[in-house]
Amino acid sequence: MGENVNNKLLLEVNDLNVSFDTYAGEVKAVRGVSFHVNKGETLAIVGESGCGKSVTAQTIMQLIPMPPGRIKKGSILFEGNDLAKYSDKKMESVRGKEISMVFQDPMTSLNPTMRIGKQIIEGLMKHQKMNKAEAKERAIEMLRMVGLPNPEKRAEQYPHEFSGGMRQRAMIAIALACNPKLLIADEPTTALDVTIQAQIIELMKELQVKLDTAIIIITHDLGVVAKIADRIAVMYAGVIIESGTNEEVFHNPKHPYTWGLLKSVPRLDYKEKERLIPIYGTPPDLFAPPPGCPFAPRCDYAMKICKDHQPGRYDISDTHYTHCWLQHELAPKVENPAVKGGAV
C-alpha cells in the first residue's frame, strides 16, 4: 500500500450528465455528478431506487445502451484517460482487466450454459494472454480465494448447481481474476439473505486488502456501507447531495435527506421500541427536474429558496461537503434529529 501515498487518484468523475431520450421526452438521469476514488479505497454511493447511482456506475463501464442513453457532458478520468471518449473496441481492453463489475443478481450475470471455471478462464485468456492450462490453474486459485470449498470440482459445475451466495462468490472471482485496479459492485448483496450478505461484505474487504483493489459499492443499505466504506456519497434525483468520510456522514450528517436515511435504519441501542420513520413522498420526475433542491417537496425544513434555487456547495471540512440551503449563514439553525450517531 506504500505506493498509494503518492499519486493516489485512480478515478475522477467530473460534472457527469447522462440523459435517456424516450418517446415521452428526455429523462435527465444523472445531473452534474462529480466524485473521485483513490487507489485501494472504498467509496459507497448511497441512495434510493431511481436516484441514478446504477446509471452512474454503468456509464463508467460504458454499459448503458447508446442510444437511447447519451453522455451530455462531463468526463470520466481513469488514471488520467477520459473513458467517456473511448470507442467500444478500446473499452474492451479496460472492462474486466482494469475495471470490473459485480451485479445485483448473479444468476442473470453468469452464463447458464457455461461451466463456472470456463467463465473465469475466458477472461484470463483474453486479457492476461495465458494459455489454457495456466488459466485453469488461476481459475481454481480464484475460486479457492473467494472461499468456495472443493474448487476443482466447483469449476466443472454450472451456475444452476450453486446457491445464491456461492454464485455471488463466483461472480467476485470472475471480476477479480485479472487483478483489476477498480471493482464496481452494484448492490452486490441485495439478492442475498442477511447472513450471506455479511459474508460477502467480509470477503470483499479481505480481497481488497490482499489485492489492493479500489471499490465503488452502490447500495441503498446504510448497514452495508458502515461496514466497508472509507467515504460515502449520498445521491438523490441524479445529484450528489452530501459526501464525506464514513465517520462524517454517520456522525455529523448535514443534509435532511441523509438524516432521513439514518432515521430509517434499524438500531439496537434504542431503550424503548421506537418506530422507524420513513421518508414520505416520492422522488421528483426526472423528465422535468425541479429548479431548486430536488429534495425540497419531501423536506421538513424546506424554505422558499429551496424550491426556487439550486443550493450551492457548502464545505464542512476538507473531505465533507453538502448541497443544502440550511448551511447558508442566513438560514435558521436546525438541529440534526439523527444525532445519536448513525448505524455503525
C-alpha positions in Angstrom: 0.0 0.0 0.0 3.1 2.3 0.2 2.7 3.5 -3.4 -0.8 4.8 -2.6 0.7 7.8 -0.7 2.0 9.4 -4.0 -0.3 9.8 -7.0 -3.3 8.3 -5.2 -6.0 9.3 -7.6 -7.4 6.4 -9.6 -10.8 7.6 -10.9 -12.2 11.1 -11.2 -15.7 11.8 -12.5 -16.3 15.5 -13.3 -19.7 17.1 -13.9 -21.2 13.9 -15.4 -24.6 14.4 -17.1 -26.4 11.4 -18.6 -29.8 11.5 -20.3 -32.1 9.0 -21.9 -34.1 10.0 -24.9 -37.6 8.4 -24.8 -40.8 8.9 -26.7 -42.1 10.9 -23.8 -39.1 13.2 -23.7 -35.6 13.4 -22.2 -35.0 11.7 -18.8 -32.1 13.5 -17.1 -30.9 10.5 -15.0 -27.6 11.9 -13.9 -27.2 15.7 -13.5 -23.8 17.0 -12.8 -22.2 14.3 -10.6 -18.6 14.7 -9.5 -16.6 12.3 -7.3 -13.2 10.6 -7.1 -11.8 7.3 -5.9 -8.2 6.8 -4.7 -6.2 3.7 -5.1 -7.1 0.9 -2.7 -10.0 2.8 -1.0 -13.8 2.1 -0.9 -16.3 4.7 -2.0 -20.0 4.0 -1.3 -22.7 5.6 -3.4 -26.0 5.5 -1.4 -29.5 6.4 -2.5 -33.0 5.1 -3.1 -34.1 3.4 -6.2 -34.1 5.6 -9.3 -31.6 8.1 -8.0 -29.1 7.5 -10.8 -26.5 5.5 -8.9 -26.6 2.5 -11.1 -26.6 4.6 -14.3 -23.5 6.4 -13.0 -21.7 3.1 -12.5 -22.8 1.7 -15.8 -21.7 4.9 -17.6 -18.2 4.5 -16.2 -18.1 1.0 -17.8 -19.9 2.2 -20.9 -22.7 -0.3 -20.4 -25.7 2.0 -20.9 -27.3 1.5 -24.3 -26.4 4.4 -26.6 -28.9 5.3 -27.9 -31.3 5.9 -26.1 -28.7 6.9 -23.4 -26.0 9.6 -24.0 -23.4 11.4 -22.0 -24.4 15.0 -22.4 -21.5 16.5 -20.6 -18.6 15.6 -18.3 -15.5 13.5 -18.1 -14.6 10.1 -16.6 -10.9 10.2 -16.0 -9.4 6.8 -15.2 -5.6 7.1 -14.5 -5.8 10.4 -16.5 -7.6 8.9 -19.6 -11.1 10.0 -20.4 -13.2 6.9 -20.7 -16.2 8.9 -22.0 -14.3 9.4 -25.2 -13.3 5.7 -25.6 -14.7 3.6 -28.5 -16.3 0.3 -27.8 -13.2 -1.5 -29.1 -11.0 0.5 -26.7 -13.3 -0.1 -23.8 -12.9 -3.9 -24.2 -9.3 -3.6 -23.0 -10.5 -1.8 -19.9 -13.6 -3.8 -18.9 -12.6 -6.9 -16.9 -8.9 -6.0 -17.0 -8.6 -2.5 -15.4 -12.2 -2.1 -14.1 -14.5 -5.0 -13.2 -18.1 -5.0 -12.2 -20.3 -7.3 -9.9 -24.0 -7.0 -10.5 -27.0 -7.3 -8.3 -28.3 -10.7 -9.4 -25.5 -13.2 -10.1 -27.9 -15.6 -12.0 -28.5 -13.0 -14.7 -24.8 -12.2 -15.0 -23.4 -15.7 -15.3 -23.8 -17.6 -18.5 -26.1 -20.6 -17.6 -24.7 -22.8 -20.4 -21.0 -22.5 -19.4 -19.2 -24.1 -16.6 -18.0 -21.7 -13.9 -14.3 -22.4 -14.4 -14.7 -21.8 -18.2 -16.2 -18.4 -17.5 -13.1 -17.3 -15.5 -10.7 -18.9 -18.0 -12.3 -16.9 -20.8 -11.3 -13.5 -19.3 -7.8 -14.7 -18.3 -7.0 -15.9 -21.8 -8.3 -12.7 -23.4 -6.8 -10.1 -21.0 -3.8 -11.9 -19.4 -2.8 -13.8 -22.6 -2.5 -17.0 -20.5 -2.6 -20.5 -22.1 -5.5 -22.8 -21.2 -3.6 -24.8 -18.5 -2.3 -21.6 -16.7 -5.8 -20.0 -16.9 -7.4 -23.1 -15.4 -4.9 -23.2 -12.6 -5.6 -19.5 -11.9 -9.4 -20.0 -12.1 -9.2 -22.7 -9.4 -7.0 -20.5 -7.3 -9.5 -17.6 -7.6 -12.4 -19.9 -6.6 -10.4 -21.0 -3.6 -9.6 -17.3 -2.7 -13.3 -16.4 -2.6 -14.0 -19.2 -0.2 -15.6 -21.9 -2.3 -14.9 -25.4 -0.9 -13.5 -28.0 -3.3 -12.8 -25.5 -6.1 -11.5 -28.2 -8.6 -15.0 -29.8 -8.5 -16.8 -26.5 -8.4 -15.0 -25.2 -11.5 -16.7 -28.0 -13.5 -20.2 -27.2 -12.4 -22.8 -24.9 -13.9 -24.3 -21.8 -12.3 -27.7 -23.6 -11.5 -25.8 -26.0 -9.3 -24.6 -23.2 -7.0 -26.6 -21.5 -4.2 -27.2 -17.7 -4.4 -24.3 -16.9 -2.1 -21.9 -19.2 -4.0 -22.9 -17.6 -7.3 -22.1 -14.2 -6.0 -18.7 -15.5 -4.8 -18.1 -16.9 -8.3 -19.0 -13.5 -9.8 -16.5 -11.9 -7.5 -13.9 -14.5 -8.6 -14.6 -13.7 -12.2 -14.4 -9.9 -11.6 -11.1 -10.1 -9.7 -9.4 -12.8 -11.8 -7.5 -10.2 -13.9 -6.4 -8.1 -10.9 -8.4 -5.0 -11.8 -7.5 -1.7 -10.2 -11.2 -0.8 -9.6 -14.1 -3.1 -8.7 -17.6 -1.6 -9.1 -20.1 -3.6 -7.0 -23.7 -2.6 -7.9 -25.9 -3.7 -5.0 -23.9 -6.9 -4.6 -25.8 -8.1 -1.5 -29.5 -7.2 -2.3 -30.5 -10.6 -3.7 -28.9 -12.4 -0.7 -30.1 -13.2 2.8 -28.7 -11.3 5.8 -26.1 -13.8 6.9 -24.8 -14.3 3.4 -24.7 -10.5 2.9 -22.3 -10.2 5.9 -20.1 -13.0 4.4 -19.9 -11.3 1.0 -19.0 -7.9 2.6 -16.3 -9.5 4.7 -15.0 -11.3 1.6 -14.8 -8.1 -0.4 -12.9 -6.4 2.5 -10.4 -9.2 2.7 -9.8 -9.4 -1.0 -9.4 -5.6 -1.2 -6.5 -5.7 1.4 -5.0 -8.8 -0.4 -5.2 -7.4 -4.0 -5.1 -3.6 -3.2 -8.2 -3.0 -5.4 -10.3 0.2 -5.1 -14.0 -0.5 -4.7 -17.1 1.6 -5.6 -20.0 0.0 -3.8 -23.5 1.0 -4.8 -26.3 0.3 -2.3 -29.4 1.6 -0.6 -28.5 -0.2 2.6 -26.6 2.0 5.1 -25.8 -1.0 7.3 -23.7 -2.5 4.5 -22.0 0.9 4.0 -21.0 1.3 7.6 -19.0 -1.9 7.5 -17.0 -1.4 4.3 -16.8 2.2 3.1 -14.0 4.7 3.6 -16.0 7.5 2.1 -19.7 7.9 1.3 -21.5 9.9 -1.4 -25.3 10.3 -0.9 -27.2 10.6 -4.1 -30.7 11.9 -4.8 -32.6 12.5 -8.1 -29.4 12.4 -10.2 -27.2 14.6 -8.0 -24.8 14.0 -5.1 -26.3 16.0 -2.2 -23.7 15.1 0.5 -20.3 13.5 0.6 -17.8 12.8 3.3 -15.8 10.1 5.2 -17.7 7.3 6.8 -17.3 8.9 10.2 -18.5 12.4 9.0 -21.6 11.1 7.2 -22.7 8.8 10.0 -21.9 11.0 13.0 -22.2 14.5 11.6 -24.6 14.4 8.6 -25.7 17.8 7.3 -28.4 17.2 4.7 -32.0 16.4 5.7 -32.1 13.5 3.2 -29.1 11.9 5.0 -30.9 12.4 8.3 -33.9 10.7 6.9 -31.9 7.7 5.6 -30.2 7.3 9.0 -33.5 7.5 10.9 -34.9 4.7 8.7 -32.1 2.3 9.7 -33.0 -0.3 12.5 -31.0 0.4 15.6 -30.0 -1.9 18.6 -29.2 0.9 21.0 -32.7 2.4 21.4 -34.0 2.0 25.0 -37.7 1.7 24.0 -39.3 0.3 21.0 -39.3 3.1 18.5 -41.0 3.1 15.1 -38.7 3.6 12.1 -39.5 6.9 10.4 -39.8 6.6 6.6 -39.1 9.5 4.3 -42.6 10.3 3.0 -43.3 11.2 -0.6 -41.6 10.2 -3.9 -38.5 11.5 -5.8 -39.1 14.1 -8.4 -39.9 13.3 -12.1 -36.6 13.5 -14.0 -38.4 14.4 -17.2 -38.7 17.8 -15.7 -36.3 18.2 -12.7 -37.3 20.9 -10.2 -35.5 24.3 -10.5 -34.5 24.2 -6.8 -33.3 21.5 -4.4 -34.7 18.1 -5.6 -35.5 17.0 -2.0 -37.5 20.2 -1.1 -41.0 18.7 -1.6 -40.2 15.9 0.9 -38.1 18.0 3.3 -39.4 19.0 6.8 -37.1 22.1 6.8 -37.7 23.4 3.2 -37.7 27.2 2.8 -39.0 29.2 -0.2 -35.4 29.5 -1.6 -35.1 25.7 -1.6 -38.0 25.3 -4.1 -36.8 28.1 -6.4 -33.0 27.9 -6.4 -30.5 25.0 -6.6 -28.3 25.1 -3.4 -24.5 25.6 -3.9 -21.8 23.5 -2.4 -21.0 24.1 1.3 -17.8 22.7 2.5 -18.0 21.4 6.1 -14.4 20.2 6.1 -11.7 19.2 3.6 -13.4 15.9 3.0 -17.1 16.7 3.8 -19.5 18.8 1.8 -23.2 19.2 1.2 -25.6 20.9 -1.1 -28.2 22.4 1.3 -29.5 25.9 1.9 -29.6 25.2 5.7 -25.8 25.6 5.7 -26.1 29.2 4.5 -25.1 31.8 7.1 -28.6 33.4 7.0 -30.6 30.1 7.3 -32.3 29.2 10.6 -30.2 26.9 12.8 -31.7 23.3 12.7 -30.7 20.5 15.0 -29.9 17.2 13.4 -32.7 14.7 14.6 -30.5 11.7 13.8 -27.8 13.0 16.1 -27.3 9.7 18.0 -24.6 8.6 15.7 -25.9 6.5 12.8 -25.9 2.8 12.3 -22.2 1.9 12.7 
